[in-house]
Amino acid sequence: MGLQWREQLSVGNDLIDSDHKHLIEIINLANSSFQKMSRPELAAALDQLFNYSKLHFALEEKIAAAVGFTGMDHIHASHEALLVKLSGTLQRLNTLAHFCGNGLSTT
């Protein structure tokens, strides 16, 4: 069983909550692909997670700035750190596939 949306995760903004629900769906897709050991599906899910996260983080930061949130530096830094970690995971997956001769399933 993967991650599940719970109301206690809500930030009180329907747009951001909707994005967070979609991010959970993508994370669950990545987890399912990992469990199946399908490198192509996992790479695609992680790539989708990275790209959607970039869009979501930009929107979240824009909304936070518009409402005068005072912790913008912290939010931006945490978003950047998450993107760096995700990018590193994608790079390691590609390196592993290269050196292991695509040891994970290619279907």
N, CA, C and O atoms as a GROMACS GRO file, in nm:
protein
  428
    1MET      N    1   0.084  -0.118   0.000
    1MET     CA    2   0.000   0.000   0.000
    1MET      C    3   0.088   0.124   0.000
    1MET      O    4   0.186   0.131   0.074
    2GLY      N    5   0.055   0.220  -0.081
    2GLY     CA    6   0.133   0.341  -0.093
    2GLY      C    7   0.084   0.450   0.000
    2GLY      O    8   0.009   0.427   0.095
    3LEU      N    9   0.129   0.569  -0.030
    3LEU     CA   10   0.086   0.686   0.046
    3LEU      C   11  -0.061   0.714   0.018
    3LEU      O   12  -0.111   0.688  -0.092
    4GLN      N   13  -0.128   0.767   0.117
    4GLN     CA   14  -0.268   0.804   0.099
    4GLN      C   15  -0.290   0.945   0.150
    4GLN      O   16  -0.232   0.986   0.250
    5TRP      N   17  -0.373   1.019   0.078
    5TRP     CA   18  -0.410   1.154   0.118
    5TRP      C   19  -0.496   1.146   0.244
    5TRP      O   20  -0.588   1.065   0.254
    6ARG      N   21  -0.464   1.231   0.339
    6ARG     CA   22  -0.546   1.246   0.460
    6ARG      C   23  -0.571   1.396   0.479
    6ARG      O   24  -0.487   1.478   0.444
    7GLU      N   25  -0.683   1.429   0.534
    7GLU     CA   26  -0.719   1.569   0.552
    7GLU      C   27  -0.617   1.645   0.637
    7GLU      O   28  -0.602   1.766   0.621
    8GLN      N   29  -0.548   1.576   0.726
    8GLN     CA   30  -0.448   1.643   0.808
    8GLN      C   31  -0.328   1.690   0.725
    8GLN      O   32  -0.245   1.766   0.774
    9LEU      N   33  -0.318   1.645   0.600
    9LEU     CA   34  -0.213   1.693   0.510
    9LEU      C   35  -0.253   1.823   0.441
    9LEU      O   36  -0.169   1.889   0.379
   10SER      N   37  -0.379   1.859   0.452
   10SER     CA   38  -0.429   1.978   0.384
   10SER      C   39  -0.360   2.104   0.437
   10SER      O   40  -0.336   2.119   0.557
   11VAL      N   41  -0.329   2.194   0.343
   11VAL     CA   42  -0.274   2.324   0.380
   11VAL      C   43  -0.380   2.433   0.375
   11VAL      O   44  -0.352   2.550   0.400
   12GLY      N   45  -0.504   2.393   0.343
   12GLY     CA   46  -0.614   2.488   0.341
   12GLY      C   47  -0.628   2.565   0.211
   12GLY      O   48  -0.706   2.660   0.204
   13ASN      N   49  -0.555   2.525   0.109
   13ASN     CA   50  -0.564   2.587  -0.023
   13ASN      C   51  -0.597   2.476  -0.122
   13ASN      O   52  -0.518   2.384  -0.140
   14ASP      N   53  -0.713   2.485  -0.185
   14ASP     CA   54  -0.759   2.376  -0.273
   14ASP      C   55  -0.662   2.346  -0.386
   14ASP      O   56  -0.642   2.230  -0.422
   15LEU      N   57  -0.601   2.450  -0.444
   15LEU     CA   58  -0.509   2.431  -0.555
   15LEU      C   59  -0.384   2.355  -0.510
   15LEU      O   60  -0.340   2.261  -0.575
   16ILE      N   61  -0.328   2.397  -0.398
   16ILE     CA   62  -0.208   2.331  -0.347
   16ILE      C   63  -0.241   2.190  -0.301
   16ILE      O   64  -0.165   2.096  -0.326
   17ASP      N   65  -0.355   2.174  -0.233
   17ASP     CA   66  -0.396   2.040  -0.189
   17ASP      C   67  -0.414   1.947  -0.309
   17ASP      O   68  -0.377   1.830  -0.302
   18SER      N   69  -0.471   1.997  -0.416
   18SER     CA   70  -0.489   1.917  -0.537
   18SER      C   71  -0.354   1.874  -0.593
   18SER      O   72  -0.336   1.759  -0.634
   19ASP      N   73  -0.259   1.967  -0.596
   19ASP     CA   74  -0.124   1.933  -0.641
   19ASP      C   75  -0.062   1.827  -0.551
   19ASP      O   76   0.001   1.733  -0.600
   20HIS      N   77  -0.079   1.842  -0.421
   20HIS     CA   78  -0.021   1.745  -0.328
   20HIS      C   79  -0.082   1.607  -0.349
   20HIS      O   80  -0.011   1.506  -0.340
   21LYS      N   81  -0.210   1.601  -0.378
   21LYS     CA   82  -0.275   1.472  -0.407
   21LYS      C   83  -0.214   1.410  -0.532
   21LYS      O   84  -0.190   1.290  -0.538
   22HIS      N   85  -0.191   1.493  -0.634
   22HIS     CA   86  -0.132   1.442  -0.758
   22HIS      C   87   0.012   1.396  -0.734
   22HIS      O   88   0.055   1.295  -0.789
   23LEU      N   89   0.086   1.469  -0.653
   23LEU     CA   90   0.223   1.428  -0.620
   23LEU      C   91   0.223   1.292  -0.550
   23LEU      O   92   0.310   1.209  -0.576
   24ILE      N   93   0.128   1.270  -0.461
   24ILE     CA   94   0.116   1.140  -0.394
   24ILE      C   95   0.090   1.030  -0.496
   24ILE      O   96   0.146   0.922  -0.486
   25GLU      N   97   0.005   1.058  -0.595
   25GLU     CA   98  -0.022   0.959  -0.700
   25GLU      C   99   0.106   0.924  -0.776
   25GLU      O  100   0.132   0.807  -0.805
   26ILE      N  101   0.185   1.025  -0.807
   26ILE     CA  102   0.310   1.000  -0.881
   26ILE      C  103   0.408   0.922  -0.794
   26ILE      O  104   0.475   0.831  -0.843
   27ILE      N  105   0.418   0.956  -0.667
   27ILE     CA  106   0.506   0.883  -0.575
   27ILE      C  107   0.464   0.738  -0.568
   27ILE      O  108   0.548   0.648  -0.569
   28ASN      N  109   0.334   0.714  -0.560
   28ASN     CA  110   0.285   0.575  -0.556
   28ASN      C  111   0.315   0.501  -0.686
   28ASN      O  112   0.344   0.382  -0.684
   29LEU      N  113   0.308   0.572  -0.798
   29LEU     CA  114   0.345   0.511  -0.926
   29LEU      C  115   0.493   0.473  -0.927
   29LEU      O  116   0.529   0.364  -0.972
   30ALA      N  117   0.578   0.562  -0.876
   30ALA     CA  118   0.722   0.532  -0.868
   30ALA      C  119   0.747   0.412  -0.777
   30ALA      O  120   0.828   0.325  -0.809
   31ASN      N  121   0.677   0.408  -0.665
   31ASN     CA  122   0.693   0.295  -0.573
   31ASN      C  123   0.650   0.164  -0.637
   31ASN      O  124   0.718   0.062  -0.623
   32SER      N  125   0.538   0.166  -0.707
   32SER     CA  126   0.490   0.047  -0.776
   32SER      C  127   0.590   0.000  -0.881
   32SER      O  128   0.617  -0.119  -0.895
   33SER      N  129   0.646   0.095  -0.956
   33SER     CA  130   0.746   0.062  -1.058
   33SER      C  131   0.871   0.002  -0.995
   33SER      O  132   0.930  -0.091  -1.049
   34PHE      N  133   0.910   0.056  -0.880
   34PHE     CA  134   1.026   0.003  -0.808
   34PHE      C  135   0.999  -0.140  -0.761
   34PHE      O  136   1.084  -0.228  -0.775
   35GLN      N  137   0.880  -0.162  -0.706
   35GLN     CA  138   0.844  -0.296  -0.658
   35GLN      C  139   0.845  -0.398  -0.772
   35GLN      O  140   0.880  -0.514  -0.751
   36LYS      N  141   0.805  -0.355  -0.892
   36LYS     CA  142   0.804  -0.443  -1.010
   36LYS      C  143   0.943  -0.456  -1.071
   36LYS      O  144   0.964  -0.536  -1.162
   37MET      N  145   1.037  -0.375  -1.021
   37MET     CA  146   1.173  -0.369  -1.074
   37MET      C  147   1.174  -0.333  -1.222
   37MET      O  148   1.250  -0.388  -1.301
   38SER      N  149   1.088  -0.240  -1.259
   38SER     CA  150   1.082  -0.194  -1.397
   38SER      C  151   1.154  -0.060  -1.408
   38SER      O  152   1.098   0.045  -1.375
   39ARG      N  153   1.278  -0.066  -1.454
   39ARG     CA  154   1.358   0.055  -1.464
   39ARG      C  155   1.294   0.160  -1.555
   39ARG      O  156   1.292   0.277  -1.517
   40PRO      N  157   1.242   0.124  -1.672
   40PRO     CA  158   1.182   0.226  -1.757
   40PRO      C  159   1.062   0.295  -1.691
   40PRO      O  160   1.046   0.417  -1.699
   41GLU      N  161   0.977   0.216  -1.625
   41GLU     CA  162   0.861   0.275  -1.558
   41GLU      C  163   0.905   0.362  -1.440
   41GLU      O  164   0.850   0.470  -1.417
   42LEU      N  165   1.005   0.314  -1.365
   42LEU     CA  166   1.055   0.390  -1.251
   42LEU      C  167   1.118   0.520  -1.298
   42LEU      O  168   1.093   0.626  -1.240
   43ALA      N  169   1.200   0.514  -1.402
   43ALA     CA  170   1.263   0.634  -1.455
   43ALA      C  171   1.158   0.733  -1.504
   43ALA      O  172   1.169   0.853  -1.479
   44ALA      N  173   1.055   0.684  -1.571
   44ALA     CA  174   0.949   0.771  -1.621
   44ALA      C  175   0.873   0.835  -1.505
   44ALA      O  176   0.842   0.954  -1.509
   45ALA      N  177   0.844   0.757  -1.401
   45ALA     CA  178   0.771   0.810  -1.286
   45ALA      C  179   0.855   0.913  -1.211
   45ALA      O  180   0.803   1.017  -1.170
   46LEU      N  181   0.984   0.886  -1.193
   46LEU     CA  182   1.070   0.982  -1.125
   46LEU      C  183   1.088   1.110  -1.207
   46LEU      O  184   1.094   1.220  -1.152
   47ASP      N  185   1.096   1.094  -1.338
   47ASP     CA  186   1.105   1.210  -1.426
   47ASP      C  187   0.977   1.294  -1.416
   47ASP      O  188   0.983   1.416  -1.409
   48GLN      N  189   0.862   1.226  -1.415
   48GLN     CA  190   0.734   1.296  -1.400
   48GLN      C  191   0.727   1.365  -1.264
   48GLN      O  192   0.680   1.478  -1.254
   49LEU      N  193   0.775   1.297  -1.160
   49LEU     CA  194   0.775   1.357  -1.026
   49LEU      C  195   0.864   1.481  -1.022
   49LEU      O  196   0.826   1.582  -0.963
   50PHE      N  197   0.980   1.473  -1.084
   50PHE     CA  198   1.071   1.588  -1.087
   50PHE      C  199   1.007   1.706  -1.159
   50PHE      O  200   1.007   1.818  -1.108
   51ASN      N  201   0.954   1.681  -1.277
   51ASN     CA  202   0.896   1.790  -1.357
   51ASN      C  203   0.771   1.849  -1.291
   51ASN      O  204   0.754   1.971  -1.289
   52TYR      N  205   0.685   1.765  -1.237
   52TYR     CA  206   0.564   1.816  -1.171
   52TYR      C  207   0.601   1.890  -1.043
   52TYR      O  208   0.539   1.991  -1.010
   53SER      N  209   0.700   1.841  -0.973
   53SER     CA  210   0.745   1.908  -0.850
   53SER      C  211   0.796   2.048  -0.880
   53SER      O  212   0.766   2.142  -0.807
   54LYS      N  213   0.872   2.064  -0.989
   54LYS     CA  214   0.922   2.198  -1.026
   54LYS      C  215   0.805   2.293  -1.048
   54LYS      O  216   0.807   2.406  -0.999
   55LEU      N  217   0.705   2.248  -1.122
   55LEU     CA  218   0.587   2.332  -1.147
   55LEU      C  219   0.513   2.363  -1.017
   55LEU      O  220   0.476   2.478  -0.991
   56HIS      N  221   0.493   2.260  -0.936
   56HIS     CA  222   0.421   2.278  -0.810
   56HIS      C  223   0.496   2.373  -0.717
   56HIS      O  224   0.435   2.462  -0.657
   57PHE      N  225   0.626   2.355  -0.705
   57PHE     CA  226   0.704   2.440  -0.614
   57PHE      C  227   0.698   2.586  -0.658
   57PHE      O  228   0.688   2.676  -0.574
   58ALA      N  229   0.703   2.611  -0.788
   58ALA     CA  230   0.694   2.749  -0.838
   58ALA      C  231   0.558   2.808  -0.802
   58ALA      O  232   0.549   2.923  -0.758
   59LEU      N  233   0.452   2.731  -0.821
   59LEU     CA  234   0.318   2.779  -0.787
   59LEU      C  235   0.305   2.803  -0.637
   59LEU      O  236   0.251   2.905  -0.593
   60GLU      N  237   0.354   2.709  -0.559
   60GLU     CA  238   0.344   2.720  -0.413
   60GLU      C  239   0.419   2.843  -0.363
   60GLU      O  240   0.370   2.914  -0.275
   61GLU      N  241   0.536   2.869  -0.420
   61GLU     CA  242   0.614   2.986  -0.379
   61GLU      C  243   0.545   3.115  -0.422
   61GLU      O  244   0.548   3.214  -0.349
   62LYS      N  245   0.483   3.114  -0.538
   62LYS     CA  246   0.410   3.231  -0.586
   62LYS      C  247   0.291   3.263  -0.494
   62LYS      O  248   0.268   3.379  -0.459
   63ILE      N  249   0.217   3.159  -0.456
   63ILE     CA  250   0.104   3.178  -0.366
   63ILE      C  251   0.151   3.226  -0.229
   63ILE      O  252   0.093   3.317  -0.171
   64ALA      N  253   0.256   3.165  -0.178
   64ALA     CA  254   0.309   3.205  -0.047
   64ALA      C  255   0.354   3.351  -0.048
   64ALA      O  256   0.329   3.424   0.048
   65ALA      N  257   0.419   3.393  -0.156
   65ALA     CA  258   0.462   3.533  -0.166
   65ALA      C  259   0.342   3.626  -0.175
   65ALA      O  260   0.343   3.734  -0.115
   66ALA      N  261   0.240   3.586  -0.247
   66ALA     CA  262   0.121   3.670  -0.265
   66ALA      C  263   0.047   3.693  -0.134
   66ALA      O  264  -0.015   3.798  -0.115
   67VAL      N  265   0.052   3.596  -0.043
   67VAL     CA  266  -0.017   3.612   0.084
   67VAL      C  267   0.076   3.667   0.192
   67VAL      O  268   0.037   3.679   0.309
   68GLY      N  269   0.198   3.699   0.154
   68GLY     CA  270   0.293   3.761   0.248
   68GLY      C  271   0.355   3.664   0.346
   68GLY      O  272   0.390   3.702   0.457
   69PHE      N  273   0.370   3.538   0.306
   69PHE     CA  274   0.432   3.439   0.393
   69PHE      C  275   0.576   3.482   0.423
   69PHE      O  276   0.651   3.516   0.332
   70THR      N  277   0.613   3.479   0.550
   70THR     CA  278   0.744   3.531   0.590
   70THR      C  279   0.858   3.430   0.578
   70THR      O  280   0.975   3.469   0.589
   71GLY      N  281   0.828   3.305   0.556
   71GLY     CA  282   0.932   3.203   0.549
   71GLY      C  283   0.972   3.164   0.408
   71GLY      O  284   1.006   3.049   0.383
   72MET      N  285   0.968   3.260   0.317
   72MET     CA  286   0.996   3.229   0.175
   72MET      C  287   1.135   3.171   0.152
   72MET      O  288   1.150   3.079   0.072
   73ASP      N  289   1.236   3.224   0.220
   73ASP     CA  290   1.371   3.171   0.201
   73ASP      C  291   1.379   3.024   0.239
   73ASP      O  292   1.442   2.944   0.171
   74HIS      N  293   1.314   2.990   0.349
   74HIS     CA  294   1.314   2.851   0.395
   74HIS      C  295   1.239   2.760   0.297
   74HIS      O  296   1.286   2.651   0.265
   75ILE      N  297   1.124   2.805   0.251
   75ILE     CA  298   1.045   2.725   0.157
   75ILE      C  299   1.124   2.702   0.028
   75ILE      O  300   1.132   2.590  -0.022
   76HIS      N  301   1.182   2.809  -0.027
   76HIS     CA  302   1.258   2.796  -0.150
   76HIS      C  303   1.377   2.701  -0.132
   76HIS      O  304   1.403   2.617  -0.218
   77ALA      N  305   1.447   2.715  -0.021
   77ALA     CA  306   1.563   2.628   0.004
   77ALA      C  307   1.521   2.482   0.018
   77ALA      O  308   1.590   2.393  -0.032
   78SER      N  309   1.409   2.457   0.084
   78SER     CA  310   1.364   2.318   0.100
   78SER      C  311   1.320   2.261  -0.034
   78SER      O  312   1.342   2.143  -0.062
   79HIS      N  313   1.256   2.343  -0.116
   79HIS     CA  314   1.216   2.297  -0.250
   79HIS      C  315   1.339   2.264  -0.334
   79HIS      O  316   1.344   2.160  -0.400
   80GLU      N  317   1.437   2.351  -0.331
   80GLU     CA  318   1.560   2.326  -0.408
   80GLU      C  319   1.629   2.200  -0.361
   80GLU      O  320   1.679   2.122  -0.443
   81ALA      N  321   1.633   2.178  -0.229
   81ALA     CA  322   1.698   2.058  -0.175
   81ALA      C  323   1.626   1.931  -0.221
   81ALA      O  324   1.691   1.832  -0.255
   82LEU      N  325   1.495   1.935  -0.224
   82LEU     CA  326   1.418   1.819  -0.271
   82LEU      C  327   1.444   1.792  -0.419
   82LEU      O  328   1.457   1.677  -0.460
   83LEU      N  329   1.452   1.897  -0.499
   83LEU     CA  330   1.478   1.880  -0.642
   83LEU      C  331   1.618   1.825  -0.666
   83LEU      O  332   1.638   1.743  -0.756
   84VAL      N  333   1.716   1.869  -0.586
   84VAL     CA  334   1.852   1.818  -0.599
   84VAL      C  335   1.855   1.670  -0.565
   84VAL      O  336   1.920   1.592  -0.635
   85LYS      N  337   1.785   1.629  -0.458
   85LYS     CA  338   1.780   1.488  -0.420
   85LYS      C  339   1.714   1.404  -0.529
   85LYS      O  340   1.761   1.295  -0.562
   86LEU      N  341   1.605   1.454  -0.582
   86LEU     CA  342   1.534   1.380  -0.687
   86LEU      C  343   1.619   1.368  -0.813
   86LEU      O  344   1.623   1.263  -0.877
   87SER      N  345   1.685   1.476  -0.849
   87SER     CA  346   1.773   1.474  -0.965
   87SER      C  347   1.887   1.373  -0.944
   87SER      O  348   1.923   1.300  -1.036
   88GLY      N  349   1.941   1.370  -0.824
   88GLY     CA  350   2.047   1.275  -0.793
   88GLY      C  351   1.998   1.131  -0.802
   88GLY      O  352   2.072   1.043  -0.848
   89THR      N  353   1.876   1.107  -0.759
   89THR     CA  354   1.818   0.973  -0.768
   89THR      C  355   1.805   0.930  -0.914
   89THR      O  356   1.836   0.817  -0.949
   90LEU      N  357   1.758   1.023  -0.999
   90LEU     CA  358   1.747   0.992  -1.142
   90LEU      C  359   1.883   0.963  -1.202
   90LEU      O  360   1.896   0.869  -1.281
   91GLN      N  361   1.984   1.040  -1.165
   91GLN     CA  362   2.118   1.018  -1.218
   91GLN      C  363   2.174   0.883  -1.173
   91GLN      O  364   2.235   0.812  -1.252
   92ARG      N  365   2.152   0.848  -1.045
   92ARG     CA  366   2.201   0.720  -0.994
   92ARG      C  367   2.130   0.603  -1.065
   92ARG      O  368   2.193   0.501  -1.095
   93LEU      N  369   2.002   0.618  -1.089
   93LEU     CA  370   1.927   0.514  -1.160
   93LEU      C  371   1.983   0.494  -1.301
   93LEU      O  372   2.001   0.381  -1.346
   94ASN      N  373   2.011   0.603  -1.369
   94ASN     CA  374   2.067   0.594  -1.504
   94ASN      C  375   2.208   0.535  -1.502
   94ASN      O  376   2.243   0.456  -1.590
   95THR      N  377   2.288   0.572  -1.403
   95THR     CA  378   2.423   0.518  -1.390
   95THR      C  379   2.417   0.368  -1.362
   95THR      O  380   2.492   0.290  -1.420
   96LEU      N  381   2.328   0.329  -1.271
   96LEU     CA  382   2.312   0.188  -1.238
   96LEU      C  383   2.271   0.109  -1.362
   96LEU      O  384   2.324   0.001  -1.388
   97ALA      N  385   2.177   0.162  -1.437
   97ALA     CA  386   2.132   0.093  -1.558
   97ALA      C  387   2.246   0.079  -1.658
   97ALA      O  388   2.259  -0.024  -1.724
   98HIS      N  389   2.328   0.182  -1.668
   98HIS     CA  390   2.440   0.179  -1.762
   98HIS      C  391   2.543   0.074  -1.722
   98HIS      O  392   2.586  -0.007  -1.804
   99PHE      N  393   2.583   0.075  -1.593
   99PHE     CA  394   2.688  -0.016  -1.549
   99PHE      C  395   2.641  -0.159  -1.526
   99PHE      O  396   2.721  -0.252  -1.531
  100CYS      N  397   2.513  -0.176  -1.502
  100CYS     CA  398   2.460  -0.312  -1.478
  100CYS      C  399   2.397  -0.371  -1.603
  100CYS      O  400   2.338  -0.478  -1.598
  101GLY      N  401   2.410  -0.302  -1.712
  101GLY     CA  402   2.352  -0.354  -1.834
  101GLY      C  403   2.200  -0.364  -1.826
  101GLY      O  404   2.139  -0.462  -1.870
  102ASN      N  405   2.141  -0.260  -1.770
  102ASN     CA  406   1.995  -0.257  -1.756
  102ASN      C  407   1.944  -0.379  -1.678
  102ASN      O  408   1.851  -0.447  -1.721
  103GLY      N  409   2.006  -0.405  -1.563
  103GLY     CA  410   1.968  -0.519  -1.481
  103GLY      C  411   1.823  -0.518  -1.437
  103GLY      O  412   1.765  -0.624  -1.412
  104LEU      N  413   1.764  -0.400  -1.426
  104LEU     CA  414   1.622  -0.395  -1.395
  104LEU      C  415   1.544  -0.424  -1.521
  104LEU      O  416   1.593  -0.406  -1.632
  105SER      N  417   1.424  -0.468  -1.504
  105SER     CA  418   1.340  -0.502  -1.618
  105SER      C  419   1.326  -0.383  -1.714
  105SER      O  420   1.323  -0.268  -1.670
  106THR      N  421   1.317  -0.410  -1.840
  106THR     CA  422   1.299  -0.304  -1.939
  106THR      C  423   1.158  -0.304  -1.992
  106THR      O  424   1.132  -0.246  -2.098
  107THR      N  425   1.065  -0.367  -1.922
  107THR     CA  426   0.925  -0.369  -1.965
  107THR      C  427   0.837  -0.301  -1.863
  107THR      O  428   0.716  -0.293  -1.882
   0.00000   0.00000   0.00000
